[in-house]
């Protein structure tokens, strides 16, 4: 009865103000890009800090098949399907730097699963322009879509207040950075689209914010502590680093962050790919990120207060051979055991 009550409360909260559905207090799934290859990998943890790789850090699905543009997947973000409470969603950057030898790419992948093991994907190649979107007559942010050079690090946030043209309510806000220099764009900016309930259709991009310099790797969470949407973001202009900003509304406006409150543990080393999560029973938040400018790289998890401010006490993630940009999802005991069994059988 207690579990049902808790689940009901979580789904009610998600229905009211928007939040990705949280469920389970048995363990955590760290779903991430492999640090040794452009595929999505899994690791499991009971406490959120100490993990063990599944499949020895190998790919958890056929990357070539489900990343239809370049055959590579980066920056995996995973969450539960919030509209029904059944199933799972993932978004990845469709990119294969090891093939192209450039930091350019052209689209993203929207993936769906019923069991965290079997995945299907819809790929969006932004160079094709209006034809890939479900609202082709909506205004365009670019005159020429064919010259898009980057579509990076998508993430998902369930928005129960979004209304589709046919009156259907609720959509998945998919947010990401994009850059089209040949169309006059001077730096990477944050955009958002909406995906439908099937997670196969996407609206045309809209600008989420523009601070006058490059920003990537946004991570949005709704905080009950102050009733606001808080976003972690990597600033590549101004004072660079991982910062936090907040808004009364999911789609903003998001003001520029406090220049004095940021991830500063790494000195002049470069950091990106932040992902915030909560450990059951803790009031504050954990923030994970990759420090990528040294060899070897370091994947760190620090703490913050209940307002996702005052970063402190960083530790290095334990038990993952090749951690990189990824995300964290709480698991039930049934989910945890199913993944553990699958990993053991497939590794034999």
N, C-alpha and C positions, 0 to 999 in steps of 0.2 A: 504493500500500500504506500509506504514512504517513497519508493522508487517511482511509482506512478504519479504521486503528488509532485515530486521534484521535476519529473519530465513534463508534466502538465504545466508547471510554473515556467519552465524554460521555454516551452513552445508558446505560452501566452505572452511572455516577455518579447520573444521574437516577433510575434504577431502585432504587438503594439508599437514598438519603436524601431524595430529592425536590428537584427543581430544574427550572425551565423549560429545555427543550433549547436549547443554544447550538450554532450551526453557521455556518461561513463566516468568512473573514478578509480578504475583498476590500473590503468597505465596510459602510455602515450605512444603515438606513432609520429616519428620524425620522417617526413616525406620530402626528399631533397634531390637536387641535381648532384650527380656524382662528381667528386673533385678530380677524378681521373678519366672521365668521359662524359659525353653529352647525352645522358640518359637519366631516368628517374629511379631512385633507390629508396629502400625502406630501412628504418631501424626502429627497434622497440625499446621501451623503458617502463619500469614500474614507478620510478620517482620523478621523472622529467629531467634528470641530470645524467644518469648512467644508462647507457644504451648498449644494444648489441645489434649488429647488422643482420638483415635477412638476405639470403642468397649471396652472402659474402660481399655485399655491396653492389651486386650486379643489377641489371635492368629488370624492372618488375613487369614490364609489358614490351611488346614488339615496337621499339621506338621508330624504326623505319616505316612501319605501316601506319602508326598513329600520329606521326609528325610529317604530314604529306608534302610540305614545301621542301625542307632540307634534310629531313630524316634525323634531326637532332632535337632533344628536349632539354631546356634549361629552366631554372627558377621555379620548380614545382610548388604550387600552392594547392592544398587539399582542404576540403570541408565537407560537412554533411549537407544533404539536400534538405533545405529548410522548409520548403512549401509542404512537403508530405511527411517529413521526418523519416523517410525510408530511402536509402541509397546515398551515394557519395558523388562529389564533383571534384574535378581537378582542372587547373589551367596551367599551361606551360608556354614558354617562349619557344617558338619553332625556329631553331637555329643550329647550325653545325659549323662552328668556327674552325674545327679541326679539318674541315673540307675546304671551306671558302678562304680561310686565312684572313678574314676581315671581321670587323666588329659591326657588320651590317646584317640585318635580317628583315623579313617582310611580313611576318604574321604571327598568330598565336593559335593554340589548340585548346578547344573546350572538350573535356572528357567526362564520361559518365560510367558509373559502376554500381552494381547491386551488392557486391561483396568485397570490395577493395582489391580484388584479384583479377577479375576479367573486366577489361576496359574497352570502351568504344569512343571514338573521337570525331569531332567536326573541326576542320581546319579552315581558318580565315586568312587568305592571302590579300593583304590590304592594297597591294598594287593593282588589283582588279577593280577597285573603286566601288561605286554605288551598287553594282550587281550582287555583291556578297552580303549586303545588309538587308534587313527585313523592312526598312523604311526608305527605299531608294529616292523618294521625293523630298526627304528632309534636307535641310541645308548642309552643304559640304564645308568641312574645315580646310580643305585643300582644293586648289584649282586643278592640280595634276596629281592623281593618286599613284601613278605609275612610278614616280620617283621617290616614294617612301623608302627611307634607309634604315629605320629602326622601329620596331614595335616590341617593347621589352617588359618583362616581369609583371605579367597580369596577375591580379588577385580578384577575389569575389566577396561581395557583401550582399546579404539578403535584404531587400527593401520591400516590405509588405505594403507600403503606401504608393508604389509606382502603379500607374494605370495605363494599360495598353489601349490603342485606338478602338478596339472592340468592346472595351469596358472591363476586360479581365484585369484583376488586381494582383499586384505582386510581381516582382522581377528580381533578377540577380544583377546587381551593379558590378560590371567587370571593369576594373580600372587598371591603367598601364601607362607607361611613358611612350612617346612617339616623337620621331624627328624626320622632317622632310626638307633638307637644306636646299634642294633645287627649286622648291616652291616658296623659298624666302624665309623658312623657319631657321632661326639662328642657333637654337639649342633644343635639347630634349625637354618636352613639357608633359605634364600629367593630363591624361584624358580619361573619359569614361564612356562606356556604352551600357545598354541593358540587354541581358539574355533572357529568353522566355523560360517558361516552366520546363520545357523539354530540354533546355540547355543546348539547343541546336541553332537558334536564331539570335542575331545580334543587331542592335540598332547602330546607326552611324555615330561616330565619336563626337563628343562635346568636350571642350576644355574644362578641366576640373579647377585648375588655377595656373597662374603664370606670374612668377616672382621676378622675372627679368634675368634669370640665369638657369642653368641646367639642373633638373631634379629627376631622380629615378627611384625605383624600389619603394613605393609607398606601401604602408600596411595600416589599415584602418580597423579600429575596434570601438565598440560602444561601451562606455564606462558608466556603471550604475552610480559610482561615487559622486559624479557631478552631472550626470544626464547629458553628456556631450559625446560627440564622435571625435576620437583622438587618432591622429595619424602620425606614424613614424615615417621619416622620409630622409633619403640621402640627398644632401645638397652638394652639388659639384661646383657651384658658383658661390660668391660671397664668402662667408666663413665655411669651408667644406666640412662634411661630417654627417653623422646620423643625428637628427633632431626630432622634436615632437611639436605638433601644433594641434589645435582643436577647433571644433565648430558646433554650432547648435543644430546644423542640418548636415545630413550625410553628403550632399553634393556641394557643401560649402555655403558661404565663403570661408576659406582657410587662411588666416593671417600668417605672415612670416613668423617663424619660431623665435623663441627666446634664445639669443645668441650665447647665453651663458649656461644653458642647461642642455647638454648633449653628451654623447658617448665620447669621453675624452681619455679613456684608460690607455689607449694605444699610442699616445703621443702623436707623432707625425705619420704614423702608419695609416694606410687607407682601409676604410671599412665600408661595407654595404650589405644589402640583403637582410635587413632587420625583420624579425618576426616576433610578435608579442604573444604570450600565452599565460594562463594562470594555472597554478597547481592547487587542487582542491584543499581548502583549509587555510590558504594564504590570502591575506588582504591585498597585498601588492601584486605586481606583475613580474614576469621574467621576460627579458628581451634577448633574443639570440641574434648573432650577426657574424659575418665572416671578415676577418682581418686578412686581406689578400695581397698585401704588398711586400711580404717577406717569404722566404723559402726555408722551412715549410710554412704554409698558411696556418692560421689559428682560427678555429670556430669557437666562439665564446658565448656564454650565457650570463647576463648580469641581472641585477634586481632593480626594481623601481618601487615607488610608493603607489598608493591606490589611485593616484591621478596620472599614472604613467609618466611621472617626473622624478627628478633626483636619482639618476643612474648611479649604481654602486655595486661593489662586491662581485666583480666578474670572475668566472671560472671557465676553464676549457672543457668542452663537451667530452665525455668519456665513452669509449667503446665503439666509436664510428671511425672506420679507416680513412674515408675520404669525404668528410662533410663539406657541404657547400650550400649556397643559397637554397632555402627550403622553408618548410612550415611545420606546425605541430598541431596534432588533433588528439583530444582525449578519447580513450577507448573503454568499452565495457569489457568485462572478463571474457565473454563469449567471442567478441571481436579479436581480442588479444590472443586468445588460445587458437582461434582459427588461423590467424596470420602466422603464428609460431609453428603450427602444424604444417601449413602450406610451405613455409620457408624450409622446414626440415626435409619434407618429402621431395621438393623440387631440387634441393641441393645434392641429393643422393645420386 
